[in-house]
Amino acid sequence: MSDPTARALRLLSLLQTHRFWSGPELAGRLGVSERTLRRDVDRLRELGYRVAAQPGAAGGYQLEGGASVPPLLLDDDEAVAIAVGLRTAAVQGVGEGEQTSLRALAKIEQVLPRNLRRRVSALQEHTIPAVRSDARVAADVLAQLALACRDHERVRFRYTARSGTETSRLVEPHSLVPRDRRWYLVAWDVARADWRTFRIDRLTDLFSTGARVAPRELPAEDAAEFVLAAHAGAARRYEATVRMRATMGQVRAHFGVWAADAVEGPGGTVDWPIGGPSVPELLMALLWIPADYEWTLLCDDDVAAAVRTFRDRLARAL
C-alpha cells in the first residue's frame, strides 16, 4: 500500500482486531518494510492512539486503552451491529441507558451510508422484541428528534391527542424523556406559544424544517420533572390527601419529584396530594410511605368506601 493515509487506516483496523501482532506479520499484511511500519505506528500515536511496542525477536505491537476514546474504525458489519444494538437499547429501555443509547444512535445514524441505513432498518423491522406493543417507537424518529433537540431545529409533525383529534404542530424540540415504557418529546409549541409534551408513538409525518432557533429556558429544573408535572393531574378520577407527621425536607428527600405538589399542613405536618384513575392505583402511593411515619388519609366518602372495601379484600386474602 503506497498511500500513507490508506495504510494508516488499514494498520489501525488490523490493530483493533487482535491483541498482539508481530512486526513482520503486520509489515507483510501491509506490504511494506518494518521501517515503514514503524513510521506508520508513530503516525497513529500522533493521532492519539496508544500503540505499545515490544522489542526483540518475539516483539510486536498492540493497541492499548487510553484515558480518552480516539476515533474507531469500523467495517460495515460492525457498524450495522452497533446501530441495531443501540436502536434496541433506546427503544426497549435497556438498563438505565435510554438517553445515552439515543445520543450515540443519533451520532452513528448521521454518518452511516445509505446502503447501511437500509440494512439497519431491515434488521430492526424484522426483529420482533418481546415487549408491550404500545412501547414500540420508531428508532429513526427518536434519532431525528434527538438531532433536532441538539441543533435547536424546528420540526413539523402530525399529532393525535388522547381524544383522537389530529392536529399539525410546529415545535422547537427541547428534550426526549422516557417514562413508563413510553417516550415523550418536550418542546415549545410555536402556534400555542407555550411548552407542551408529546407522546412520540402518537406522532407521524415528522419533518425537519432546517430552521434553527435560540434555545429557550424550560420552566422546570429539568425535562423529566416537567413531564412528571405535566402528567401529575391527568386522569385523576380519584383523589385523596396523605397528611404525614414529618418535615417538608424529609418528604422531599424520600419522595423526590413525586412530592412536588406537597404543602405544609397544620401542626408540623405535610399534606401530600395523591390520585389516580382507580382506587388501587391511588393506593399504590401509600406503599411508599416510610413505616415510621405517622399519617392520616383525607378523602371523600366514595374513596373512603372503596378503601374500606379494598381493606376487607386484603383481610380475607390473608
Salt bridges, closest charged atoms under 4 A:
ASP40 OD2 - ARG7 NE 2.50
ASP40 OD1 - ARG43 NH1 2.74
ASP42 OD1 - ARG45 NH1 3.10
GLU64 OE1 - ARG50 NH2 3.69
ASP77 OD1 - ARG119 NH2 2.77
GLU109 OE2 - ARG87 NE 2.72
ASP134 OD1 - ARG132 NE 2.83
ASP134 OD2 - ARG182 NH2 3.03
ASP140 OD1 - ARG87 NH2 2.28
ASP151 OD1 - ARG150 NE 2.92
ASP151 OD2 - ARG212 NH2 3.65
GLU166 OE2 - ARG158 NH2 3.04
GLU172 OE2 - ARG154 NH2 2.91
GLU172 OE1 - ARG216 NE 2.71
ASP180 OD2 - ARG179 NH1 3.66
ASP189 OD2 - ARG169 NH1 2.91
ASP189 OD2 - ARG192 NH1 3.32
ASP194 OD2 - ARG196 NH1 3.08
ASP201 OD2 - ARG199 NH2 2.61
ASP271 OD1 - ARG243 NE 2.75
ASP312 OD1 - ARG311 NE 3.26
